[in-house]
Amino acid sequence: MRIFLLERVLALALASGFAVQGQTPAQQAGSSQKRRVAVFEFSNDARSSTATPYPFLQNAGPDLGKAAADLLITRLVQNGSVVVIERDAINKLLAEQNLTNSDRTDPRTAAKLGQILGVDAIVLGSVTKYDFEDKTTTSGGRRAPFAGIGGSSPKIKHDLSGHVEITARVVSPDTAQVLTVSQGQGVVERSEKLDYSQMAALMQGRGEFHDSIMSEAMDKALAQLAADLDKSLPQVPVHAVVINGLVADASDSGRLILNVGALNGVKPGDHVQIWRSGKEIRDPATGRVLTRDDTLLGEAVVVSAENAFSVASYKGTQPVKVGDIVKGPVKQ
């Protein structure tokens, strides 16, 4: 079923949200005091609880959750209280991990992904209500029959309403615990006079009245939800970034390419250690690896950080080679 609302909100998200949410590493470094947040695609668990003569309007389809998450990202970025991870980065990670929609809504899975992304919190959500109700009224209080077939099309008064509810859980990437729960709801009620063509469009889940009412209800629900998250997200604990990577390229000048970047929490100015892998030390009873006899070569300072890699300047005296271990960050 074609839902015009979804087309409108997705276009809005693409036009405004994605244009502002992407930040350069330098901008992210300047916003280090802000919590870094990943908003995953919401699920659509909406089931109509109101009587409606149009049962197929009770569920707006699976894309409703994606549209809600995209619009929430737009609002959070515009409000500016947190740094939001780009949607493309999340989708790429989900594809690499080969996760299904049900997997990504599990707090434990989300926490593991959050650690890879190096965020302070993950937002999981659901559209729990998406109701459109039409109570057609006449002077006698009974539902009016269809008019306009083979004749004139008088306008009949319709009492229309839209009700949207969205819930969100803020999950810690360190413990997989749900830190806070937020909710937003939007209710819109109107009385309109509709002719037959407008009524026919309404029955197909489209038309100006259906679209505008549900769009306004969605906007109200998201505004309330974003306002609540703006209060709670800055209070979540800061995720302790741990950098574990490898040297992808090393030059004689000391320029290193590391296989970890902004998505792993690496930012310009970070100090990291470069280690040479040594032999494994195993438990003689179980054969389990207890530790490694690695050798510290020296330190490097991150000069720039892209999503998937970073560039560092090596300060040690011993030569570095591809495959050496990167650990950090080192407190100065």
C-alpha positions as CSV (number, residue, x, y, z in Angstrom):
1,M,0.0,0.0,0.0
2,R,1.4,3.4,-1.0
3,I,1.7,5.6,2.0
4,F,2.3,9.2,1.1
5,L,3.4,10.1,4.7
6,L,6.4,7.7,4.5
7,E,7.5,9.3,1.2
8,R,7.3,12.8,2.8
9,V,9.1,12.0,6.0
10,L,11.9,10.0,4.3
11,A,12.4,12.9,1.9
12,L,12.6,15.3,4.8
13,A,15.1,13.1,6.5
14,L,17.3,12.9,3.5
15,A,17.0,16.6,2.7
16,S,17.8,17.9,6.2
17,G,18.9,15.2,8.5
18,F,21.7,13.6,6.5
19,A,23.0,16.9,5.3
20,V,23.8,18.1,8.8
21,Q,24.4,15.0,10.9
22,G,27.7,14.0,9.1
23,Q,30.6,15.7,10.9
24,T,34.3,15.8,10.1
25,P,36.7,14.3,12.6
26,A,37.8,17.9,13.5
27,Q,34.2,18.8,14.3
28,Q,33.7,15.7,16.3
29,A,36.9,16.4,18.3
30,G,35.5,19.9,19.0
31,S,32.3,18.3,20.3
32,S,34.0,15.8,22.6
33,Q,32.0,17.0,25.6
34,K,28.8,15.8,23.8
35,R,27.7,12.2,24.0
36,R,28.1,10.2,20.8
37,V,24.8,8.4,19.9
38,A,23.8,5.8,17.4
39,V,20.1,5.7,16.5
40,F,19.1,2.3,15.0
41,E,16.2,1.7,12.7
42,F,13.0,1.5,14.7
43,S,10.6,-1.4,14.5
44,N,6.9,-1.0,13.6
45,D,4.7,-2.6,16.3
46,A,1.7,-0.4,15.6
47,R,-1.6,-2.1,15.9
48,S,-4.8,-0.1,15.7
49,S,-6.9,0.0,18.9
50,T,-9.7,2.1,17.4
51,A,-12.7,1.2,15.4
52,T,-12.2,2.0,11.7
53,P,-14.2,1.1,8.6
54,Y,-10.9,0.7,6.8
55,P,-8.9,-2.2,8.4
56,F,-6.0,-1.8,5.9
57,L,-5.2,1.6,7.5
58,Q,-4.4,0.0,10.8
59,N,-0.8,-0.8,9.9
60,A,1.4,1.6,7.8
61,G,4.0,-1.0,6.8
62,P,7.5,-1.8,7.9
63,D,9.0,1.4,6.5
64,L,7.2,3.4,9.2
65,G,9.9,2.5,11.8
66,K,12.7,3.6,9.5
67,A,11.0,6.9,8.7
68,A,10.5,7.6,12.5
69,A,14.1,6.9,13.2
70,D,15.3,9.1,10.4
71,L,13.2,12.0,11.5
72,L,14.3,11.5,15.1
73,I,17.9,11.7,14.0
74,T,17.1,15.0,12.2
75,R,15.6,16.5,15.3
76,L,18.5,15.4,17.6
77,V,21.1,16.8,15.2
78,Q,19.2,20.1,14.9
79,N,18.9,20.4,18.7
80,G,22.6,19.9,19.0
81,S,22.8,18.3,22.4
82,V,24.5,15.1,21.1
83,V,26.7,13.9,18.3
84,V,24.8,11.5,16.1
85,I,26.6,8.8,14.1
86,E,25.9,8.8,10.4
87,R,23.2,6.4,9.1
88,D,25.5,5.1,6.4
89,A,28.2,4.1,8.9
90,I,25.6,2.1,10.9
91,N,24.1,0.4,7.8
92,K,27.6,-0.6,6.7
93,L,28.4,-2.1,10.0
94,L,25.1,-4.0,10.1
95,A,25.8,-5.4,6.6
96,E,29.3,-6.4,7.6
97,Q,27.9,-8.2,10.7
98,N,25.1,-9.8,8.5
99,L,22.4,-9.0,11.0
100,T,18.7,-9.2,10.5
101,N,16.1,-6.6,11.6
102,S,15.3,-8.7,14.7
103,D,19.0,-9.0,15.7
104,R,19.6,-5.3,15.6
105,T,16.7,-4.6,18.0
106,D,18.2,-6.8,20.7
107,P,20.0,-4.8,23.4
108,R,22.9,-7.2,23.7
109,T,23.6,-7.1,20.0
110,A,23.1,-3.4,19.9
111,A,25.6,-3.0,22.7
112,K,28.3,-5.0,20.8
113,L,27.7,-2.8,17.8
114,G,27.8,0.3,19.9
115,Q,31.3,-0.7,21.2
116,I,32.5,-1.1,17.7
117,L,31.1,2.3,16.8
118,G,32.6,3.8,19.9
119,V,29.4,5.5,21.0
120,D,28.2,6.4,24.5
121,A,24.6,5.2,23.9
122,I,22.4,3.4,21.4
123,V,18.8,4.4,20.8
124,L,16.4,1.5,20.0
125,G,12.8,2.3,19.3
126,S,9.4,1.3,18.2
127,V,6.3,2.8,16.7
128,T,3.7,1.4,19.0
129,K,0.6,3.2,17.8
130,Y,-0.3,4.5,14.4
131,D,-4.1,5.0,14.3
132,F,-6.3,6.8,11.9
133,E,-10.0,7.0,12.8
134,D,-12.9,8.3,10.8
135,K,-16.3,8.7,12.5
136,T,-18.6,9.8,9.7
137,T,-21.5,11.8,11.2
138,T,-24.9,12.9,9.9
139,S,-27.7,14.9,11.5
140,G,-29.1,11.6,12.8
141,G,-25.7,10.5,14.2
142,R,-25.6,7.4,11.9
143,R,-22.9,6.6,9.3
144,A,-23.8,8.2,6.0
145,P,-23.9,6.0,2.9
146,F,-21.7,6.6,-0.1
147,A,-22.8,9.4,-2.3
148,G,-21.8,10.6,-5.7
149,I,-22.0,7.3,-7.6
150,G,-23.8,8.1,-10.8
151,G,-24.9,11.4,-9.4
152,S,-23.9,14.5,-7.4
153,S,-21.3,14.3,-4.7
154,P,-22.5,16.2,-1.6
155,K,-20.0,16.9,1.1
156,I,-20.5,15.0,4.4
157,K,-19.0,15.9,7.7
158,H,-16.3,13.5,8.9
159,D,-14.7,13.5,12.4
160,L,-11.1,12.5,11.7
161,S,-8.3,11.8,14.2
162,G,-4.7,10.5,14.1
163,H,-2.8,9.1,17.0
164,V,0.9,8.2,16.9
165,E,2.9,6.8,19.8
166,I,6.7,6.1,19.7
167,T,8.8,4.6,22.5
168,A,12.6,4.6,22.7
169,R,15.2,2.8,24.9
170,V,18.6,4.2,25.6
171,V,21.1,1.2,25.9
172,S,24.6,1.3,27.3
173,P,27.2,-0.2,25.0
174,D,29.3,-1.3,28.0
175,T,26.6,-3.2,30.0
176,A,23.7,-3.7,27.5
177,Q,21.5,-2.3,30.2
178,V,18.5,-0.1,29.3
179,L,19.5,3.2,30.9
180,T,16.3,5.2,30.2
181,V,13.0,4.8,28.4
182,S,11.3,7.7,26.6
183,Q,8.0,8.1,24.9
184,G,6.3,10.6,22.6
185,Q,2.8,10.8,21.4
186,G,0.9,13.0,19.1
187,V,-2.9,13.3,18.7
188,V,-4.6,15.3,16.0
189,E,-8.4,15.8,15.7
190,R,-10.3,17.5,12.9
191,S,-13.8,17.8,11.5
192,E,-13.8,18.1,7.7
193,K,-16.5,18.0,5.0
194,L,-15.5,15.4,2.3
195,D,-16.9,14.7,-1.1
196,Y,-17.0,11.2,-2.7
197,S,-13.5,11.5,-4.3
198,Q,-11.9,12.6,-1.1
199,M,-13.7,9.7,0.7
200,A,-12.4,7.3,-1.9
201,A,-8.8,8.5,-1.4
202,L,-9.2,8.2,2.3
203,M,-10.3,4.6,2.0
204,Q,-7.1,3.8,0.1
205,G,-4.9,5.3,2.8
206,R,-4.0,8.5,1.0
207,G,-5.4,11.9,0.3
208,E,-4.7,15.3,1.8
209,F,-6.6,14.8,5.0
210,H,-5.2,11.4,5.9
211,D,-1.6,12.5,5.0
212,S,-1.7,15.8,6.8
213,I,-3.3,14.5,10.0
214,M,-0.9,11.5,10.3
215,S,2.1,13.7,9.4
216,E,1.1,16.2,12.1
217,A,0.6,13.4,14.7
218,M,4.0,11.9,13.8
219,D,5.7,15.3,14.1
220,K,4.1,15.9,17.5
221,A,5.2,12.4,18.8
222,L,8.7,12.9,17.6
223,A,9.0,16.4,19.0
224,Q,8.0,15.1,22.4
225,L,10.3,12.1,22.1
226,A,13.3,14.2,21.0
227,A,12.7,16.7,23.9
228,D,12.8,13.8,26.4
229,L,15.9,12.3,24.9
230,D,17.6,15.7,24.8
231,K,17.3,15.7,28.6
232,S,18.4,12.1,29.3
233,L,21.2,11.5,26.7
234,P,23.6,14.1,28.0
235,Q,23.4,12.3,31.4
236,V,24.5,8.8,30.2
237,P,28.0,7.7,31.2
238,V,30.8,8.4,28.7
239,H,31.9,5.2,27.0
240,A,35.5,4.4,27.7
241,V,37.1,4.2,24.2
242,V,39.6,1.4,23.8
243,I,41.6,1.3,20.5
244,N,42.7,-2.0,19.3
245,G,44.0,-2.1,15.8
246,L,46.8,-2.8,13.4
247,V,49.3,-0.9,11.4
248,A,48.1,-1.0,7.7
249,D,51.1,0.9,6.3
250,A,54.3,2.4,7.6
251,S,56.8,4.8,5.9
252,D,60.3,5.7,6.8
253,S,59.2,9.2,7.6
254,G,57.2,7.9,10.5
255,R,53.8,8.2,8.9
256,L,51.5,5.4,9.8
257,I,48.1,4.3,8.4
258,L,46.0,2.5,11.1
259,N,43.1,0.2,10.3
260,V,41.0,1.9,13.0
261,G,39.3,5.3,12.6
262,A,36.5,7.6,13.7
263,L,34.0,4.7,13.8
264,N,36.2,3.1,16.5
265,G,36.4,6.3,18.5
266,V,39.7,7.4,17.2
267,K,40.1,11.2,17.0
268,P,42.9,13.6,16.1
269,G,45.3,14.2,19.0
270,D,45.0,10.7,20.4
271,H,48.2,9.1,21.6
272,V,48.5,5.4,20.9
273,Q,51.1,2.7,21.5
274,I,52.7,0.6,18.8
275,W,53.6,-3.0,19.9
276,R,55.3,-5.9,18.1
277,S,53.5,-9.2,18.6
278,G,55.5,-11.8,20.6
279,K,55.0,-15.4,21.5
280,E,51.9,-16.6,23.3
281,I,52.2,-17.8,26.9
282,R,49.8,-20.6,27.5
283,D,48.4,-22.4,30.6
284,P,50.2,-25.8,30.6
285,A,47.2,-27.4,32.1
286,T,44.5,-26.2,29.8
287,G,46.4,-24.8,26.8
288,R,44.5,-21.5,27.2
289,V,46.4,-18.4,26.2
290,L,47.2,-16.4,29.3
291,T,49.1,-13.5,27.8
292,R,51.4,-12.5,25.0
293,D,55.1,-11.5,25.3
294,D,54.6,-8.4,23.1
295,T,57.3,-5.7,22.8
296,L,56.5,-1.9,23.0
297,L,58.1,-0.1,20.1
298,G,57.0,3.4,20.8
299,E,54.1,5.9,20.6
300,A,52.3,7.6,17.8
301,V,50.0,10.7,17.7
302,V,46.8,10.6,15.5
303,V,46.9,13.3,12.9
304,S,43.6,12.7,11.2
305,A,40.8,10.2,11.4
306,E,38.4,9.0,8.7
307,N,35.6,6.6,9.3
308,A,37.5,3.4,8.6
309,F,41.2,4.4,9.1
310,S,43.4,7.1,10.6
311,V,46.8,8.6,10.0
312,A,49.4,8.9,12.8
313,S,52.8,10.3,13.3
314,Y,55.2,7.8,14.9
315,K,57.5,9.1,17.6
316,G,59.4,5.9,18.5
317,T,63.0,4.9,17.6
318,Q,62.4,1.3,16.6
319,P,61.1,0.7,13.1
320,V,57.4,-0.2,12.6
321,K,56.1,-2.6,10.1
322,V,52.7,-3.6,8.7
323,G,50.8,-5.8,11.1
324,D,52.2,-4.3,14.3
325,I,49.6,-3.8,17.1
326,V,48.0,-0.5,17.9
327,K,46.7,0.1,21.5
328,G,45.3,3.1,23.2
329,P,44.5,5.8,23.8
330,V,47.3,6.7,26.2
331,K,46.6,9.3,28.8
332,Q,49.0,12.2,28.8
